[in-house]
């Protein structure tokens, strides 16, 4: 047999042996055959498609530099849903590989890739299910922990940052965690902590991730985040190092620009050399690449001028930002900077105008959108009342003072004449320019641009005939369409009339213009015409010697006695409403006192005078001016002795509670009478038992202050003076404007002067603190911690309990927490939250829930606190009901 024939025979035998082996599922050839086909024929293509989609998604992500950037920059779930078609293809390929090559070593990778594909198409719940399946069904540590890290990413996208952080921390602590995932795990941990605002904690894992990350995008984003962290901790040298490296990585220009702006911020903060910082910003203004960021630069310059106390220049810079940029985001920030300046300096009327301007163009993605809208609503309401007062007083003065009226009408006529002259001049200039411009209406030129005489004519005559080539906006349909779209985008669909924006502002008030320029005369404002429908002129009250063209200025003047009475009634109401806004919504008590006092002085018989006196008593007590409070109280008792506000001062209740009492609620009165009887007989235990029964069945009743006061007296009479003093102190906090709180202060001062029970107080006026320290014990290092959630009674406790449950499911779904029924202690509800896995988790929970004000504001709860507590201390708290004592104890830990 020849050699060639032998070789062919050997090859045939080898192939026969190989294919025979492939039919044996346990053979090496079978496994390698399926591994090769699975990886290179199917899985490889699916993985490349997934990688391509991830890169495209991350590159298309737009950062919002008004808040810290996101290191996990995949976008929202809605954005991820845009990847559905590409990810369906990935899922199809990976699933096909699993079906055809089930015994391949790439099956676990394929299942993991399927989960990642579901993640990238925005189906987060399905992705989590697949990741959990991979964790439980495959033994490869790298695959298992990769799935766990992807679950953490899924929680992050859902906004469950705390759960995501805990998951990554647990993975890193596991001794089986593979070294190949260290970089990715630290990147995720740092990203979670950065998102939670834990900047000092985030620096360590982010620095580790920076060493291992190889992609350019990850590197420049890590440098940017680390720079932010170090600025927050005032480590400016480290921050400068990270920001300086960003430009070398060729990032998107917007990120490079904000990195440069952060470097200027470091210069301002580190050296406090604001002039030098603004010199750098001035150079940035001249760079053509920054033309889209002029607003941001001017705002930063204005903030530096504010820090340097150069107020006029700061305001100029903010106004330049408004005038020189078309970017609505930058305009919004400039308006807010001006509004914040005036608000901080208690110039609320000025602040209202800038907040209103910001509110008209702000986008809902702004980090402070809710608070800005809320503040704008408050200031808008205040401005309306202030302008009503100003306009009505001005109109009344004009009605009563003929010389003043004549002067202001003359000024108004002159202004109208100047405005008309300016408009005519502008129209004439426009007509002149049009006549000399050579433009014709579309279609007026002849064929090929020739005129009627066959000549070529003006070469510009045919610009109007082109549908797309002209850059002149009125002749270019594309430009006209774009202009219309930009207008609708910024201002919405508007009626086609002149001065629509100006008139839109004025319609908000029944008295004309709501937005007079700073420093303008209120009489001019009152005379300013508006486009809304005017009432008919009552010629009977107009003097007969008035010319016809001046009668329009008399439309709003209160010339008759009836009109003047109505005018001043509106002023009285506006002063009262403005005072309530200052008191309840702006918490500006001095200004509220000033306005209530003005109301009493100008309108002593107003229907709101009794309530104004009542509010003045409360406000002066809160301000510590008890003598003035007594004067207002005397006026209230003298003039309105039968008013409900007198009874409210006596009982410490509200109008609703008073109404409840008037409707026949005698059970509470009966309980209180029994408690008083037991107290007088010296049966203090029985009196306290009645108090507890009242708290259980009638918490927050209309004489709760009296119950609490008598309870403290019972403890003092029993000899438990520290407990009694503690309850009196709590009563002062709960009812600061009630007469009972004054009695409580007197008793506390008397106890201190006489040094009663000196063995308890030991010569120290802070016996309450000593008692708290004796009762409550510090937690040992490994002792489990619970949380007590404290809020004032008056809110639906069961609704708040449900809100806490929703919060737990959203942010701490990994913890199996127990929420106890509300416990009433004095004037506060306490909800006990327990069964935390670790003390550190309880501390994180306390910090996080104290910041989650929006979750509870939706339920009507605006003030609350969450404090950690051991089980032993909670048992003691439930026995002693000394909430104030535990608060003081907790503050010292």
MODAUR-V768420 format. One line per field, one symbol per residue. psi: psi as a letter, one per 40 degrees, with the letter a starting at -180 (. if undefined). A space follows every 10 residues. Layout:
psi = ???
//
This chain:
psi = hidddddddd dddddddddd ddeheeiddd ddddddddde dddddddddd ddddddddde hhiheeiiih dggeaidddd eeeddddddd dddddddddd fdeieedddd ddddddddde eegddddddd dddddeeieh dddddddddd dddddddeeg dddddddddd ddeheehide eddddddddd dddddeegdd dddddddddd ddhdiddddd dddddddddd ddefgddddd ddddeddeef iidddddddd dddddddddd efgddddddd dddddehdee defddddddd dddddddefg dddddddddd dddeiehddd dddddddddd ddddefgddd dddddddddd eiieehdfdd dddddddddd dddddddddd ddddddddde gddddddddd dddddddddd dddddddddd dddddeeeii ihediaheei adeeidahee dedeehdedh ehdeehdddd dddddddddd eahiigiifd dddddddeie fahefiihei hdddddehii eihiiihged ehidehidee ddeedehgdi dddddddddd dddddddddd dddddefgdd dddddddddd ddgdeieedd dddddddddd ddeegddddd dddddddddf deiddddddd deaidddddd ddefgedddd dddddddddd eegddddddd dddddddfhf iefddddddd dddddddeeg dddddddddd ddddgdeidd dddddddddd dddefifddd dfehefdddd dddddhiihi dehiiahhhh iiidihdddd dddddddddd dfdehgihhi ihhhhbeiih hhhafididd dddddddddd efddddddee hehiihhiii dddddddddd fgdddddddd de.
//
